[in-house]
Amino acid sequence: MKVILAKDVKDVGKTGELVNVSEGFARNFLFPRKLAAEATEKRVKEWEHLKRVAEASKKKAAAERQEILKKITGSTVTFKVQAGENDKLFGTVTTADISKELEKLGFSIDRRDIHLDEQIKVLGSHKASVRYSEGVEATIQINVERA
């Protein structure tokens, strides 16, 4: 029996997938717990339409991210922070700080998409990369100066 999963089911599939399961499993487990719906002709057409819409929006979002990365490549973010002897910072410059500064420059980048090779704990020039799941990447320059 073909069903469309409403929620993730272990060893069966993920939300939104069209899977083939035994009739007893569907009737006794999936349907009473509202984990799936029977794949009638109407529901399959709806499912295919929603899948096409999701693919189109995913492609559009990926194109927008690539445009953002093209614009952000080579950008420089400057921080003025307090530092002690030997140019060591009182604290660190985090990805959240970088995200806030990029937002001031007009780029909305989530802190989880910013990757640092190592923590920024000293004054000077550092590099950070902005990566999205599609494998596209941009490098930005981080300057840390004494306040």
Contact map, one row per residue, 1 for C-alpha under 8 A:
111000000000000000011110010000000000010000000000000000000000000000000000000000000000000000000000000000000000000000000000000000000000000000000000000
111100000000000001111000000000000000011000000000000000000000000000000000000000000000000000000000000000000000000000000000000000000000000000000000000
111110000000000001111000010000000001111000000000000000000000000000000000000000000000000000000000000000000000000000000000000000000000000000000000000
011111000000000111100000000000000001111000000000000000000000000000000000000000000000000000000000000000000000000000000000000000000000000000000000000
001111111000111111100000000000000011100000000000000000000000000000000000000000000000000000000000000000000000000000000000000000000000000000000000000
000111110000001100000000000000000111100000000000000000000000000000000000000000000000000000000000000000000000000000000000000000000000000000000000000
000011111000011100000000000000000011000000000000000000000000000000000000000000000000000000000000000000000000000000000000000000000000000000000000000
000011111101111000000000000000000010000000000000000000000000000000000000000000000000000000000000000000000000000000000000000000000000000000000000000
000010111111111000000000000000000010000000000000000000000000000000000000000000000000000000000000000000000000000000000000000000000000000000000000000
000000011111100000000000000000000000000000000000000000000000000000000000000000000000000000000000000000000000000000000000000000000000000000000000000
000000001111100000000000000000000000000000000000000000000000000000000000000000000000000000000000000000000000000000000000000000000000000000000000000
000000011111110000100000000000000000000000000000000000000000000000000000000000000000000000000000000000000000000000000000000000000000000000000000000
000010011111111010100000000000000000000000000000000000000000000000000000000000000000000000000000000000000000000000000000000000000000000000000000000
000010111001111110000000000000000000000000000000000000000000000000000000000000000000000000000000000000000000000000000000000000000000000000000000000
000011111000111110000000000000000000000000000000000000000000000000000000000000000000000000000000000000000000000000000000000000000000000000000000000
000111100000011111000000000000000000000000000010000000000000000000000000000000000000000000000000000000000000000000000000000000000000000000000000000
000110000000111111100000000000000000000000000000000000000000000000000000000000000000000000000000000000000000000000000000000000000000000000000000000
011110000000000111110000000000000000001000000000000000000000000000000000000000000000000000000000000000000000000000000000000000000000000000000000000
011110000001100011111000000000000000000000000000000000000000000000000000000000000000000000000000000000000000000000000000000000000000000000000000000
111000000000000001111100000000000000000000000000000000000000000000000000000000000000000000000000000000000000000000000000000000000000000000000000000
111000000000000000111110110000000000000000000000000000000000000000000000000000000000000000000000000000000000000000000000000000000000000000000000000
100000000000000000011111110000000000000000000000000000000000000000000000000000000000000000000000000000000000000000000000000000000000000000000000000
100000000000000000001111111000000000000000000000000000000000000000000000000000000000000000000000000000000000000000000000000000000000000000000000000
000000000000000000000111111110000000000000000000000000000000000000000000000000000000000000000000000000000000000000000000000000000000000000000000000
000000000000000000001111111111000000000000000000000000000000000000000000000000000000000000000000000000000000000000000000000000000000000000000000000
101000000000000000001111111111100001000000000000000000000000000000000000000000000000000000000000000000000000000000000000000000000000000000000000000
000000000000000000000011111111110000000000000000000000000000000000000000000000000000000000000000000000000000000000000000000000000000000000000000000
000000000000000000000001111111110000000000000000000000000000000000000000000000000000000000000000000000000000000000000000000000000000000000000000000
000000000000000000000001111111111000000000000000000000000000000000000000000000000000000000000000000000000000000000000000000000000000000000000000000
000000000000000000000000111111111111100000000000000000000000000000000000000000000000000000000000000000000000000000000000000000000000000000000000000
000000000000000000000000011111111111100000000000000000000000000000000000000000000000000000000000000000000000000000000000000000000000000000000000000
000000000000000000000000001111111110000000000000000000000000000000000000000000000000000000000000000000000000000000000000000000000000000000000000000
000000000000000000000000000011111110000000000000000000000000000000000000000000000000000000000000000000000000000000000000000000000000000000000000000
000001000000000000000000000001111111100000000000000000000000000000000000000000000000000000000000000000000000000000000000000000000000000000000000000
000011111000000000000000000001111111100000000000000000000000000000000000000000000000000000000000000000000000000000000000000000000000000000000000000
001111100000000000000000010001100111110000000000000000000000000000000000000000000000000000000000000000000000000000000000000000000000000000000000000
001111000000000000000000000001100111111000000000000000000000000000000000000000000000000000000000000000000000000000000000000000000000000000000000000
111100000000000000000000000000000001111100100000000000000000000000000000000000000000000000000000000000000000000000000000000000000000000000000000000
011100000000000001000000000000000000111111110000000000000000000000000000000000000000000000000000000000000000000000000000000000000000000000000000000
000000000000000000000000000000000000011111110000000000000000000000000000000000000000000000000000000000000000000000000000000000000000000000000000000
000000000000000000000000000000000000001111111000000000000000000000000000000000000000000000000000000000000000000000000000000000000000000000000000000
000000000000000000000000000000000000001111111100000000000000000000000000000000000000000000000000000000000000000000000000000000000000000000000000000
000000000000000000000000000000000000011111111110000000000000000000000000000000000000000000000000000000000000000000000000000000000000000000000000000
000000000000000000000000000000000000001111111111000000000000000000000000000000000000000000000000000000000000000000000000000000000000000000000000000
000000000000000000000000000000000000000011111111100000000000000000000000000000000000000000000000000000000000000000000000000000000000000000000000000
000000000000000000000000000000000000000001111111110000000000000000000000000000000000000000000000000000000000000000000000000000000000000000000000000
000000000000000100000000000000000000000000111111111000000000000000000000000000000000000000000000000000000000000000000000000000000000000000000000000
000000000000000000000000000000000000000000011111111100000000000000000000000000000000000000000000000000000000000000000000000000000000000000000000000
000000000000000000000000000000000000000000001111111110000000000000000000000000000000000000000000000000000000000000000000000000000000000000000000000
000000000000000000000000000000000000000000000111111111000000000000000000000000000000000000000000000000000000000000000000000000000000000000000000000
000000000000000000000000000000000000000000000011111111100000000000000000000000000000000000000000000000000000000000000000000000000000000000000000000
000000000000000000000000000000000000000000000001111111110000000000000000000000000000000000000000000000000000000000000000000000000000000000000000000
000000000000000000000000000000000000000000000000111111111000000000000000000000000000000000000000000000000000000000000000000000000000000000000000000
000000000000000000000000000000000000000000000000011111111100000000000000000000000000000000000000000000000000000000000000000000000000000000000000000
000000000000000000000000000000000000000000000000001111111110000000000000000000000000000000000000000000000000000000000000000000000000000000000000000
000000000000000000000000000000000000000000000000000111111111000000000000000000000000000000000000000000000000000000000000000000000000000000000000000
000000000000000000000000000000000000000000000000000011111111100000000000000000000000000000000000000000000000000000000000000000000000000000000000000
000000000000000000000000000000000000000000000000000001111111110000000000000000000000000000000000000000000000000000000000000000000000000000000000000
000000000000000000000000000000000000000000000000000000111111111000000000000000000000000000000000000000000000000000000000000000000000000000000000000
000000000000000000000000000000000000000000000000000000011111111100000000000000000000000000000000000000000000000000000000000000000000000000000000000
000000000000000000000000000000000000000000000000000000001111111110000000000000000000000000000000000000000000000000000000000000000000000000000000000
000000000000000000000000000000000000000000000000000000000111111111000000000000000000000000000000000000000000000000000000000000000000010000000000000
000000000000000000000000000000000000000000000000000000000011111111100000000000000000000000000000000000000000000000000000000000000000000000000000000
000000000000000000000000000000000000000000000000000000000001111111110000000000000000000000000000000000000000000000000000000000000000000000000000000
000000000000000000000000000000000000000000000000000000000000111111111000000000000000000000000000000000000000000000000000000000000001000000000000000
000000000000000000000000000000000000000000000000000000000000011111111100000000000000000000000000000000000000000000000000000000000000000100000000000
000000000000000000000000000000000000000000000000000000000000001111111110000000000000000000000000000000000000000000000000000000000000000000000000000
000000000000000000000000000000000000000000000000000000000000000111111111000000000000000000000000000000000010000000000000000000000000000000000000000
000000000000000000000000000000000000000000000000000000000000000011111111100000000000000000000000000000000000000000000000000000000100000111000000000
000000000000000000000000000000000000000000000000000000000000000001111111100000000000000000000000000000000000000000000000000000000000000001000000000
000000000000000000000000000000000000000000000000000000000000000000111111100000000000000000000000000000000000000000000000000000000000000000000000000
000000000000000000000000000000000000000000000000000000000000000000011111111000000000000000000000000000000010000000000000000000000000000001110000000
000000000000000000000000000000000000000000000000000000000000000000001111111000000000000000000000000000000000000000000000000000000000000001110000000
000000000000000000000000000000000000000000000000000000000000000000000001111100000000000000000000000000000000000000000000000000000000000001111000000
000000000000000000000000000000000000000000000000000000000000000000000001111110000000000000000000000000000000000000000000000000000000000000111000000
000000000000000000000000000000000000000000000000000000000000000000000000011111000000000000000000000000000000000000000000000000000000000000011110000
000000000000000000000000000000000000000000000000000000000000000000000000001111100000000000000000010011000000000000000000000000000000000000011110000
000000000000000000000000000000000000000000000000000000000000000000000000000111110000000000000000000000000000000000000000000000000000000000000111100
000000000000000000000000000000000000000000000000000000000000000000000000000011111000000000000000000000000000000000000000000000000000000000000111100
000000000000000000000000000000000000000000000000000000000000000000000000000001111100000000000000000000000000000000000000000000000000000000000001111
000000000000000000000000000000000000000000000000000000000000000000000000000000111110000011000000000000000000000000000000000000000000000000000001111
000000000000000000000000000000000000000000000000000000000000000000000000000000011111000011000000000000000000000000000000000000000000000000000000011
000000000000000000000000000000000000000000000000000000000000000000000000000000001111101111000000000000000000000000000000011000000000000000000000011
000000000000000000000000000000000000000000000000000000000000000000000000000000000111111111000000000000000000000000000000000000000000000000000000000
000000000000000000000000000000000000000000000000000000000000000000000000000000000011111100000000000000000000000000000000000000000000000000000000000
000000000000000000000000000000000000000000000000000000000000000000000000000000000001111100000000000000000000000000000000000000000000000000000000000
000000000000000000000000000000000000000000000000000000000000000000000000000000000011111110000000000000000000000000000000011000000000000000000000000
000000000000000000000000000000000000000000000000000000000000000000000000000000000011111111000000000000000000000000000000111000000000000000000000000
000000000000000000000000000000000000000000000000000000000000000000000000000000001111001111110000000000000000000000000000111000000000000000000000000
000000000000000000000000000000000000000000000000000000000000000000000000000000001111000111110000000000000000000000000000100000000000000000000000000
000000000000000000000000000000000000000000000000000000000000000000000000000000000000000011111000000000000000000000000000100000000000000000000000000
000000000000000000000000000000000000000000000000000000000000000000000000000000000000000011111100000000000000000000000011100000000000000000000000000
000000000000000000000000000000000000000000000000000000000000000000000000000000000000000000111110110000000000000000000011100000000000000000000000000
000000000000000000000000000000000000000000000000000000000000000000000000000000000000000000011111110000000000000000000011000000000000000000000000000
000000000000000000000000000000000000000000000000000000000000000000000000000000000000000000001111111000000000001101110000000000000000000000000000000
000000000000000000000000000000000000000000000000000000000000000000000000000000000000000000000111111100000000001000000000000000000000000000000000000
000000000000000000000000000000000000000000000000000000000000000000000000000000000000000000001111111110000000000000000000000000000000000000000000000
000000000000000000000000000000000000000000000000000000000000000000000000000010000000000000001111111111000000001000000000000000000000000000000000000
000000000000000000000000000000000000000000000000000000000000000000000000000000000000000000000011111111100001111001000000000000000000000000000000000
000000000000000000000000000000000000000000000000000000000000000000000000000000000000000000000001111111110000000000000000000000000000000000000000000
000000000000000000000000000000000000000000000000000000000000000000000000000010000000000000000000111111111000000000000000000000000000000000000000000
000000000000000000000000000000000000000000000000000000000000000000000000000010000000000000000000011111111111100000000000000000000000000000000000000
000000000000000000000000000000000000000000000000000000000000000000000000000000000000000000000000001111111111100000000000000000000000000000000000000
000000000000000000000000000000000000000000000000000000000000000000000000000000000000000000000000000111111110000000000000000000000000000000000000000
000000000000000000000000000000000000000000000000000000000000000000000000000000000000000000000000000011111110000000000000000000000000000000000000000
000000000000000000000000000000000000000000000000000000000000000000000000000000000000000000000000000001111111000000000000000000000000000000000000000
000000000000000000000000000000000000000000000000000000000000000000010001000000000000000000000000000001111111100000000000000000000000000000000000000
000000000000000000000000000000000000000000000000000000000000000000000000000000000000000000000000001001100111110000000000000000000000000000000000000
000000000000000000000000000000000000000000000000000000000000000000000000000000000000000000000000001001100011111011000000000000000000000000000000000
000000000000000000000000000000000000000000000000000000000000000000000000000000000000000000000000001000000001111111000000000000000000000000000000000
000000000000000000000000000000000000000000000000000000000000000000000000000000000000000000000011011000000000111111000000000000000000000000000000000
000000000000000000000000000000000000000000000000000000000000000000000000000000000000000000000010000000000000011111100000000000000000000000000000000
000000000000000000000000000000000000000000000000000000000000000000000000000000000000000000000000000000000000111111100000000000000111000000000000000
000000000000000000000000000000000000000000000000000000000000000000000000000000000000000000000010001000000000111111110000000000011110000000000000000
000000000000000000000000000000000000000000000000000000000000000000000000000000000000000000000010000000000000000111111000000000011110000000000000000
000000000000000000000000000000000000000000000000000000000000000000000000000000000000000000000010000000000000000001111110000000111000000000000000000
000000000000000000000000000000000000000000000000000000000000000000000000000000000000000000000000000000000000000000111110000000110000000000000000000
000000000000000000000000000000000000000000000000000000000000000000000000000000000000000000000000000000000000000000011111000000000000000000000000000
000000000000000000000000000000000000000000000000000000000000000000000000000000000000000000011100000000000000000000011111100000000000000000000000000
000000000000000000000000000000000000000000000000000000000000000000000000000000000000000000011100000000000000000000000111110001000000000000000000000
000000000000000000000000000000000000000000000000000000000000000000000000000000000000000111111000000000000000000000000011111000000000000000000000000
000000000000000000000000000000000000000000000000000000000000000000000000000000000010001110000000000000000000000000000001111100000000000000000001000
000000000000000000000000000000000000000000000000000000000000000000000000000000000010001110000000000000000000000000000000111110000000000000000011110
000000000000000000000000000000000000000000000000000000000000000000000000000000000000000000000000000000000000000000000000011111000000000000000011100
000000000000000000000000000000000000000000000000000000000000000000000000000000000000000000000000000000000000000000000000001111100000000000001111000
000000000000000000000000000000000000000000000000000000000000000000000000000000000000000000000000000000000000000000000001000111110000000000001111000
000000000000000000000000000000000000000000000000000000000000000000000000000000000000000000000000000000000000000000011000000011111000000000111100000
000000000000000000000000000000000000000000000000000000000000000000000000000000000000000000000000000000000000000001111000000001111100000000111100000
000000000000000000000000000000000000000000000000000000000000000000000000000000000000000000000000000000000000000001110000000000111110000011110000000
000000000000000000000000000000000000000000000000000000000000000000001000000000000000000000000000000000000000000011100000000000011111000011110000000
000000000000000000000000000000000000000000000000000000000000000000000000000000000000000000000000000000000000000011100000000000001111101111000000000
000000000000000000000000000000000000000000000000000000000000000010000000000000000000000000000000000000000000000010000000000000000111111110000000000
000000000000000000000000000000000000000000000000000000000000000000000000000000000000000000000000000000000000000000000000000000000011111100000000000
000000000000000000000000000000000000000000000000000000000000010000000000000000000000000000000000000000000000000000000000000000000001111100000000000
000000000000000000000000000000000000000000000000000000000000000000000000000000000000000000000000000000000000000000000000000000000011111110000000000
000000000000000000000000000000000000000000000000000000000000000001001000000000000000000000000000000000000000000000000000000000000011111111000000000
000000000000000000000000000000000000000000000000000000000000000000001000000000000000000000000000000000000000000000000000000000001111001111100000000
000000000000000000000000000000000000000000000000000000000000000000001101110000000000000000000000000000000000000000000000000000001110000111110000000
000000000000000000000000000000000000000000000000000000000000000000000001111000000000000000000000000000000000000000000000000000111100000011111000000
000000000000000000000000000000000000000000000000000000000000000000000001111110000000000000000000000000000000000000000000000000111100000001111100000
000000000000000000000000000000000000000000000000000000000000000000000000011110000000000000000000000000000000000000000000000011110000000000111110000
000000000000000000000000000000000000000000000000000000000000000000000000000111100000000000000000000000000000000000000000000011110000000000011111000
000000000000000000000000000000000000000000000000000000000000000000000000000111100000000000000000000000000000000000000000001111000000000000001111100
000000000000000000000000000000000000000000000000000000000000000000000000000001111000000000000000000000000000000000000000011111000000000000000111110
000000000000000000000000000000000000000000000000000000000000000000000000000001111000000000000000000000000000000000000000001100000000000000000011111
000000000000000000000000000000000000000000000000000000000000000000000000000000011110000000000000000000000000000000000000001000000000000000000001111
000000000000000000000000000000000000000000000000000000000000000000000000000000011110000000000000000000000000000000000000000000000000000000000000111
